[in-house]
């Protein structure tokens, strides 16, 4: 499979794109950390009555390092085989209404995330003018790694809006 390389510049050089030529594969994979792209699996699926789609998932053998770093290995193994693929179209579909534009928004940056680049998380929260954002030294599954910190943040955020 041939590879293309490209960049998408920003003032912070946050996003970097590299993706394979794959039918209907979206070119918006820049949120994935470059070193973690290879463990992602892209598989076509039939879509009767419409154009076929592409499922995206993390390869089972890479799941613990990419998606569940720091999580109990036994739990990580179960999560790896139980994961549901995401339709690749989700990376490029526009959201018709963004709740954060009209409602208070709060966010958690997972500083040790190997699925979504933490700089992309920070950029999105800043762009969305989120009311409050905290940063935790946790993997993508922050709610699994640091449940009490996440619960406390949710409780505090809820108290700010009631």
SVG drawing of the C-alpha trace seen along z (x, -y; Angstrom):
<svg xmlns="http://www.w3.org/2000/svg" viewBox="-31 -31 37 41">
<polyline fill="none" stroke="black" stroke-width="0.4" points="0.0,0.0 1.5,-3.3 1.8,-6.1 1.2,-9.8 2.7,-12.3 1.3,-15.8 1.1,-18.4 -1.5,-20.8 0.0,-23.8 -1.2,-25.7 0.4,-28.4 1.3,-25.7 2.1,-22.9 -0.4,-20.8 -1.7,-18.7 0.3,-16.4 -1.3,-14.2 0.0,-11.0 -2.4,-8.5 -2.5,-5.6 -4.3,-5.6 -7.4,-3.7 -10.9,-4.0 -13.0,-6.6 -10.4,-6.9 -10.8,-10.3 -7.8,-12.7 -8.6,-14.0 -6.7,-11.5 -4.4,-14.3 -5.9,-13.9 -4.1,-10.5 -0.6,-10.8 1.8,-10.0 3.6,-7.1 0.3,-5.5 -1.3,-5.4 -0.1,-2.0 -2.0,-0.1 -5.3,-1.5 -7.2,1.0 -9.3,-0.2 -11.8,2.3 -14.5,1.8 -18.1,2.8 -21.1,3.1 -23.8,0.4 -26.8,1.6 -28.5,-1.2 -25.6,-3.5 -21.9,-3.8 -19.8,-1.2 -18.2,-2.4 -15.0,-1.9 -14.7,-0.8 -11.9,-2.1 -10.7,-0.3 -7.5,0.2 -5.8,3.5 -6.4,5.9 -2.6,6.4 -2.0,2.7 -5.0,1.7 -3.3,1.8 -0.5,-0.6 -2.6,-2.9 -6.0,-3.1 -5.6,-1.7 -2.1,-2.5 -1.9,-2.3 -5.1,-0.3 -5.2,3.2 -4.0,5.6 -6.8,8.0 -9.4,5.2 -7.5,3.8 -7.7,7.3 -11.4,7.4 -11.9,3.9 -9.7,4.7 -11.8,7.6 -15.1,5.9 -14.4,2.6 -16.9,1.5 -15.5,0.0 -16.2,-3.6 -17.3,-4.5 -14.5,-6.5 -17.1,-8.9 -17.4,-10.2 -14.0,-11.9 -15.2,-14.1 -18.9,-14.6 -19.8,-18.1 -21.9,-18.4 -25.0,-20.4 -25.2,-22.0 -22.3,-22.3 -23.7,-22.3 -20.6,-24.1 -21.6,-27.2 -24.7,-27.7 -24.2,-25.6 -21.4,-25.7 -18.7,-23.2 -16.0,-21.5 -13.1,-19.3 -10.4,-17.0 -7.1,-16.8 -5.6,-13.3 -1.9,-14.3 -0.7,-10.7 -3.2,-10.0 -1.9,-7.9 -5.1,-8.0 -5.8,-11.7 -2.9,-14.1 -3.2,-16.1 -2.3,-19.2 -5.4,-18.6 -7.5,-18.2 -6.1,-21.5 -6.7,-23.3 -10.3,-22.1 -11.1,-23.2 -9.5,-26.6 -11.3,-27.1 -14.6,-26.1 -14.0,-28.6 -14.7,-25.9 -15.6,-27.2 -13.1,-25.0 -10.5,-22.5 -8.3,-20.4 -5.3,-18.3 -4.7,-14.8 -1.7,-12.6 -3.8,-9.8 -4.3,-7.8 -7.3,-8.1 -9.4,-6.1 -9.0,-8.7 -12.3,-7.7 -10.9,-4.2 -7.5,-5.2 -8.5,-8.1 -12.2,-7.6 -12.3,-9.6 -10.6,-12.6 -13.2,-12.4 -16.1,-12.1 -14.9,-15.1 -14.5,-17.2 -18.1,-16.2 -19.6,-17.0 -17.8,-20.4 -18.8,-21.2 -22.4,-20.3 -22.4,-22.5 -21.3,-25.5 -24.3,-25.2 -27.2,-24.5"/>
</svg>
